[in-house]
Amino acid sequence: MASIIAANMKKPDSTVPSANRGPDSGFAYSRPFFEELVDSALAHAKKLGATNAGAEASEGCGLSVSVRKGALETVERNRDKSLGITVYLGKRRGNASTSDFSKAAIQQTVKAAYDIARFTAEDPFAGLPDAKNIAKRQVDLDLFHPWAITSEDAAQIAMECEAAALQTSKQITNSEGAGVSAQQSHFFSAHTNGFRGGYATSRHSLSVAPIAGKGSGMQRDSWYSSMRDAAELASPHEVGRYAAQRALSRLKSRKIPTTECPVLFESPLAAGLLGGFVQAVSGGALYRKSTFLLDSMGQQIFPKHINLLEDPFVKRGKGSSPFDDEGVRVKARTVVDAGRVEGYFLSSYSARKLGMKTTGNAGGSHNLVLSSTRTRPGDDLDAMLRKLGTGLFVIELMGQGVNYVTGDYSRGASGFWVENGEIAFPVEEITIAGNLKTMFKGIQAIGADTYNYGAKTVGSILINKMKVAGS
């Protein structure tokens, strides 16, 4: 079973049409049009008497197709557009938006933001980012790869994916369906402190959710592939087969007695643990004092073998950006060094509230990689199971049982019971509990089986001890 869960996704084959890199982007509006739109909004804000203002015009479009049991279920096309304007009257701020790009509608929207600012209480920390922090140049990070796919082709790919899952075994008895999504967007943003910039992005995906077994013994699992360039998606066959194997591996799951033991988090779930850390050291939580990692700068939060790097400049990275949502320049940096917190995630506003400097994280983190100096190239999932020894290997979590004020952690879980480094049997209907602060300090190892989940990349994480509530 370990080899099933650890199976590597193969590179795509010819069944996935290559992405369209031609001049036709599929957008209804051009970059010059957006620049003119934003400039007119800023000019009108100044005319009304705004001391500062910022505006952003954006457009998104895409196709989503789903199938189930070999039949087409839904075809959805989306196209949206928006102009947002933020107006400052000294330390008072107002914001409004519209999807109407007519001159009259834009002026009405600017006036609405201006009126909101007039009647809003002053906030001494409000304002545009300081001019010295503005990104002065924009690098091309290769984030835009439109996929010129028809609904018929998308449905065919989804059906191939689902068929691959259903054909894996006679024990795959049903399906919750498969889907293909092709999405793209672009924007232009500017403000009166000197920032001008924008770019286009794309994100495409393929997913399937097969069901194994019958009656009360049925088990469900899923898998997906998501990339900026459709040519890099895993093949429909591989996604379907792997999802089916995951579902099959969970058949005959059982409960286990309540115990305390080491817990190994599969790499996609380990990315969630990393997300918990990011949330706890982000500006909003820090200045509201609603985090268990308050005043953690310079503190030893993880073991000394743990490091966390942030890099906004990864080509085609899902968390890549040449600047943050405020137009502030971004940079590669070390967030955790030898277990010690070296940086927070701050916007201009939260930085001012905390008496610190912005880290260029308005809008979130950028391409985080959590690693351990103990990790060796051969530390795949099988090796991590051997390090676990006897304990719980978790592949699914349920519920939202995380208290970020106290760090208390309690989640419904399912996975596998491991004995002497080998999977013994699947388990379900259990709860794992601990405290994130203790869990972070208890990280014994991080696997080389790295997985990219959005803007986070991490291997499986082994924690020395957690409470497991079972039967």
C-alpha positions in Angstrom: 0.0 0.0 0.0 2.9 2.4 0.7 4.0 2.1 -2.9 0.4 3.0 -4.0 0.2 6.1 -1.9 3.8 7.1 -2.9 3.2 6.6 -6.6 4.8 9.4 -8.6 2.7 11.3 -11.2 4.2 10.9 -14.7 4.7 13.6 -17.2 1.7 14.2 -19.5 1.3 12.3 -22.7 -0.2 13.3 -26.0 -3.8 12.9 -24.7 -3.5 16.4 -23.2 -3.6 19.1 -26.0 -0.7 21.5 -25.8 -1.3 25.0 -24.5 -1.9 27.8 -27.0 1.0 30.2 -27.0 -0.3 32.2 -29.9 -1.2 35.9 -29.9 -4.9 35.3 -29.2 -5.2 35.5 -25.5 -9.0 35.2 -25.4 -9.4 38.4 -23.4 -12.0 41.0 -24.3 -9.9 44.0 -23.1 -6.3 45.0 -23.8 -3.6 46.2 -21.4 -3.6 49.7 -22.9 -7.4 49.9 -22.4 -7.0 49.0 -18.7 -4.2 51.6 -18.3 -6.5 54.3 -19.7 -9.3 53.1 -17.5 -7.2 53.2 -14.3 -5.7 56.6 -15.2 -9.1 58.1 -15.8 -10.3 56.8 -12.4 -7.2 58.2 -10.6 -7.6 61.6 -12.4 -11.2 61.9 -11.3 -10.3 61.0 -7.7 -7.8 63.8 -7.8 -10.3 66.2 -9.3 -12.7 65.4 -6.4 -10.0 66.3 -3.9 -8.5 63.0 -2.9 -5.0 63.3 -1.3 -4.1 59.8 -2.7 -5.8 57.1 -4.7 -5.2 53.7 -6.2 -7.1 51.7 -8.9 -7.1 48.3 -10.5 -8.8 47.0 -13.6 -9.0 43.2 -14.1 -10.6 40.6 -16.3 -10.9 36.8 -16.0 -12.3 34.1 -18.2 -12.4 30.4 -18.4 -14.0 27.1 -19.1 -15.0 24.3 -16.6 -16.4 21.0 -17.7 -17.5 18.1 -15.5 -18.5 14.5 -16.4 -19.8 11.6 -14.4 -20.2 7.9 -15.3 -19.1 8.6 -18.8 -21.7 11.3 -19.4 -21.4 15.1 -19.7 -22.8 16.8 -16.6 -21.9 20.5 -16.8 -20.2 23.0 -19.1 -19.6 26.4 -17.6 -18.0 29.4 -19.2 -17.1 32.4 -17.0 -16.1 35.9 -17.9 -15.9 38.7 -15.3 -14.4 42.1 -15.1 -14.0 44.7 -12.5 -12.6 48.1 -11.7 -11.8 48.8 -8.0 -10.9 52.3 -6.7 -9.5 53.2 -3.3 -9.6 56.9 -2.3 -7.7 58.5 0.6 -8.7 61.8 2.3 -5.7 62.2 4.6 -6.0 59.2 6.9 -9.6 58.3 5.9 -10.1 55.6 3.3 -13.0 54.6 1.0 -13.3 51.8 -1.5 -15.8 51.0 -4.3 -15.9 48.8 -7.4 -17.9 48.4 -10.6 -18.2 46.0 -13.5 -19.4 48.7 -15.8 -16.5 50.3 -17.7 -18.5 53.2 -19.1 -17.1 56.7 -18.3 -20.2 57.6 -16.3 -20.1 54.4 -14.2 -16.4 54.9 -13.4 -17.0 58.5 -12.3 -19.9 57.3 -10.1 -17.7 54.6 -8.6 -14.9 57.1 -7.8 -17.5 59.4 -6.2 -18.8 56.5 -4.1 -15.3 55.7 -2.8 -14.8 59.4 -2.1 -18.0 59.7 -0.2 -17.2 56.6 1.9 -13.8 58.2 2.8 -15.5 61.4 3.8 -17.6 59.7 6.4 -15.1 57.1 7.6 -13.2 57.6 10.8 -9.5 58.4 10.6 -7.0 55.6 10.8 -3.5 56.7 11.5 -2.1 53.7 9.8 -4.1 54.0 6.6 -2.5 55.0 3.3 -0.7 53.8 0.2 2.7 52.0 0.6 5.7 54.3 1.0 7.2 55.4 -2.2 10.6 53.9 -1.2 9.0 50.4 -1.1 7.4 50.6 -4.6 8.5 48.0 -7.2 10.3 50.0 -9.9 10.6 47.2 -12.5 8.6 44.1 -13.4 10.3 40.8 -14.3 8.6 38.3 -16.6 7.9 35.1 -14.6 6.3 33.2 -17.4 2.9 33.0 -15.6 0.6 33.1 -18.7 -0.1 30.1 -20.8 -3.7 30.2 -22.2 -5.2 26.9 -23.1 -7.3 27.1 -26.3 -9.4 24.1 -25.5 -13.0 23.4 -26.6 -15.7 22.1 -24.3 -15.8 18.9 -26.4 -12.1 18.3 -25.9 -12.3 19.2 -22.2 -15.1 16.7 -21.8 -13.1 14.0 -23.6 -10.1 14.5 -21.3 -12.3 14.3 -18.2 -14.0 11.1 -19.5 -10.6 9.5 -20.2 -9.5 10.4 -16.7 -12.7 8.9 -15.1 -12.5 5.8 -17.4 -8.9 5.2 -16.3 -10.1 5.3 -12.7 -13.0 2.9 -13.3 -10.9 0.5 -15.3 -8.2 0.2 -12.6 -10.2 -2.5 -10.7 -13.6 -4.1 -10.5 -13.7 -2.8 -7.0 -14.0 0.8 -8.3 -17.8 0.7 -8.4 -18.8 4.4 -8.8 -17.5 7.9 -9.4 -18.3 11.3 -8.1 -17.1 12.6 -11.5 -14.1 14.2 -13.2 -13.5 17.7 -14.3 -11.3 19.9 -16.4 -10.8 23.6 -15.8 -9.0 26.2 -17.9 -8.7 29.7 -16.4 -6.9 32.9 -17.2 -6.9 36.5 -16.0 -5.0 39.8 -16.3 -5.0 43.1 -14.5 -3.4 46.5 -14.4 -3.0 48.5 -11.2 -1.6 52.0 -10.4 -1.6 54.4 -7.5 -0.6 58.0 -6.9 2.6 57.0 -5.0 4.3 56.0 -8.2 3.3 52.4 -8.9 2.2 51.1 -12.3 2.1 47.4 -13.2 0.2 44.4 -14.2 0.4 41.0 -15.8 -1.6 38.0 -17.0 -1.8 34.6 -15.3 -3.3 31.2 -16.1 -4.2 28.1 -14.1 -5.5 24.8 -15.5 -6.5 21.6 -13.7 -7.7 18.1 -14.1 -9.4 16.1 -11.3 -11.3 12.9 -10.5 -13.0 11.3 -7.5 -13.6 7.5 -7.7 -15.5 5.4 -5.2 -14.4 1.9 -4.2 -16.4 -0.9 -2.7 -20.1 -1.3 -2.0 -22.6 -0.5 0.7 -21.3 0.6 4.1 -17.8 -0.4 3.1 -17.5 2.2 0.3 -14.5 4.4 0.3 -13.8 7.6 -1.7 -10.7 9.4 -2.7 -9.5 11.9 -5.3 -6.6 13.3 -7.1 -5.8 16.2 -9.4 -3.1 18.0 -11.4 -2.9 21.8 -11.6 -0.4 23.8 -13.6 -0.1 27.2 -15.2 0.8 25.5 -18.5 -1.6 22.8 -19.6 1.3 21.0 -21.3 2.7 20.3 -17.9 -0.5 18.6 -16.5 -0.2 14.9 -15.6 -1.9 12.7 -18.1 -5.6 11.8 -17.6 -4.7 8.1 -17.3 -2.2 8.7 -14.5 -4.5 11.0 -12.6 -7.4 8.5 -12.8 -5.3 5.5 -12.0 -3.7 7.1 -9.0 -7.0 8.4 -7.6 -8.4 4.9 -8.0 -5.5 3.3 -6.2 -5.9 5.7 -3.3 -9.6 4.8 -3.0 -8.8 1.0 -3.2 -6.1 1.3 -0.5 -8.7 2.6 2.0 -11.1 -0.4 1.7 -11.8 -2.4 4.9 -10.8 0.6 7.1 -11.3 0.2 10.8 -11.1 2.2 14.0 -8.2 1.9 16.4 -8.1 2.3 20.2 -7.4 5.7 21.6 -3.6 6.1 21.9 -0.7 8.5 21.8 1.8 7.9 19.0 4.0 9.5 16.3 2.0 10.8 13.3 3.2 11.2 9.7 1.3 13.7 7.6 1.2 13.0 3.9 2.8 15.8 1.9 -0.5 17.5 0.7 -1.6 17.7 4.4 1.8 18.8 5.5 1.3 21.9 3.3 -1.7 22.6 5.6 0.5 22.6 8.6 2.8 25.1 6.9 -0.3 27.2 6.2 -1.1 27.2 9.9 2.3 28.7 10.6 1.9 31.4 7.9 -1.5 32.4 9.3 -0.1 32.6 12.8 2.7 35.0 11.8 0.7 37.1 9.4 0.1 40.8 10.1 -3.6 40.7 10.8 -3.3 38.0 13.4 -0.3 39.7 15.0 -1.7 43.2 15.4 -5.0 41.8 16.6 -3.1 39.7 19.1 -5.2 36.7 17.9 -2.3 34.3 17.4 -0.5 31.7 19.5 2.8 32.9 17.9 2.6 36.5 19.1 6.0 38.1 19.5 7.7 35.1 17.9 10.3 37.0 15.9 13.7 35.6 16.8 12.1 32.8 18.8 12.9 29.1 18.3 9.5 27.8 17.1 10.8 24.7 15.1 13.7 22.3 15.8 17.1 23.5 14.5 17.0 21.3 11.5 14.0 23.2 10.0 14.2 26.0 7.4 11.6 28.0 5.5 12.4 29.9 2.4 10.2 32.3 0.3 10.9 33.0 -3.3 8.5 35.1 -5.4 10.5 34.7 -8.6 10.1 31.0 -9.4 9.3 30.7 -13.2 5.7 29.5 -13.6 5.3 29.2 -9.8 1.8 29.2 -8.4 2.8 31.8 -5.8 5.1 33.9 -8.1 4.6 37.6 -8.5 6.9 40.5 -9.4 5.3 42.7 -6.7 2.6 42.3 -4.0 -1.0 43.4 -4.2 0.0 47.0 -3.2 2.8 47.3 -5.8 5.5 46.8 -3.2 8.6 45.1 -4.4 9.1 41.5 -3.3 12.3 39.5 -2.6 13.5 36.0 -1.9 14.1 35.6 1.9 14.6 33.2 4.7 11.5 33.2 7.0 12.7 30.4 9.3 16.4 29.8 9.8 17.5 26.8 11.9 14.1 26.7 13.5 14.1 30.4 14.5 11.6 32.9 13.1 13.4 35.5 11.0 10.4 37.1 9.3 6.6 37.8 9.4 4.2 38.2 6.5 3.2 41.9 6.5 1.4 44.4 4.3 2.1 48.1 4.6 -0.9 48.5 6.9 -0.1 45.7 9.2 3.6 46.7 9.3 2.6 50.2 10.4 0.4 48.8 13.1 3.3 46.7 14.4 5.9 49.4 14.0 7.7 47.3 11.4 8.5 47.3 7.7 6.4 45.7 5.0 7.6 42.3 3.8 5.8 42.6 0.4 3.1 40.1 1.4 -0.1 42.1 0.8 -2.2 39.4 -0.8 -0.4 36.4 0.8 2.8 34.4 0.7 5.0 33.6 -2.3 6.3 30.1 -3.1 7.3 28.8 0.3 9.5 25.8 0.7 9.8 24.1 4.1 12.8 21.8 4.5 15.0 19.9 6.9 18.8 19.6 6.9 18.2 16.0 7.9 16.4 15.2 4.7 18.3 13.0 2.3 17.5 12.3 -1.5 16.3 8.8 -0.6 13.8 9.9 2.0 10.8 8.9 -0.1 7.5 7.9 1.5 8.7 4.3 2.2 11.7 5.7 4.1 9.4 8.1 6.0 7.2 5.2 7.0 10.3 3.4 8.3 11.1 6.5 10.4 7.6 6.5 11.7 8.1 3.0 12.9 4.8 2.3 14.7 2.2 5.0 14.5 -0.4 6.8 12.3 0.0 7.8 8.7 -2.6 10.5 7.9 -3.9 11.0 4.3 -7.1 12.9 5.0 -8.3 15.5 7.5 -11.8 16.7 8.2 -13.3 19.7 10.0 -11.8 23.1 10.9 -10.7 22.3 14.4 -7.7 24.7 14.7 -7.7 27.5 17.2 -5.2 30.1 16.1 -5.4 32.0 19.3 -4.3 29.1 21.5 -2.8 26.8 18.9 -5.1 23.9 19.9 -5.4 21.5 17.0 -8.1 18.8 16.7 -9.1 17.3 13.4 -11.1 14.3 12.2 -8.7 12.0 10.2 -8.3 8.8 8.2 -5.2 7.1 6.9 -3.2 4.0 7.8 -1.9 2.3 10.9 1.8 1.5 10.5 3.7 -1.2 12.4 7.5 -1.6 12.2 7.7 0.8 9.3 5.1 -0.9 7.1 1.4 -0.2 6.5 -0.7 -2.7 8.5 -4.3 -1.6 7.7 -6.4 1.5 6.8 -8.1 3.4 9.6 -11.0 5.8 9.7 -13.3 7.7 12.2 -10.5 8.9 14.4 -9.5 12.3 15.7 -5.9 13.6 16.1 -5.2 16.3 18.6 -2.4 18.4 19.9 -1.2 22.0 20.0 0.5 23.6 16.9 3.3 25.1 19.0 4.1 21.6 20.4 3.6 20.0 17.0 6.0 22.4 15.3 8.7 21.7 17.9 8.0 18.0 17.6 8.8 17.8 13.8 11.4 14.9 13.6 11.7 14.7 9.8 10.5 16.1 6.5 10.5 13.7 3.5 12.0 14.2 0.1 8.5 13.3 -1.3 7.8 17.0 -1.9 4.4 18.1 -3.1 3.4 21.6 -4.4 0.1 22.8 -2.9 -0.6 26.2 -4.3 2.2 28.5 -3.1 3.6 25.9 -0.6 6.0 23.0 -1.3 6.9 20.5 1.4 7.4 16.8 1.8 5.6 14.5 4.3 6.1 15.7 7.9 6.8 13.3 10.9 5.7 14.6 14.3 7.0 12.8 17.3 3.8 12.5 19.3 0.1 13.3 19.1 -3.1 12.1 20.8 -5.3 9.8 18.6 -8.9 9.3 19.7 -10.5 6.2 18.3 -12.8 3.5 19.6 
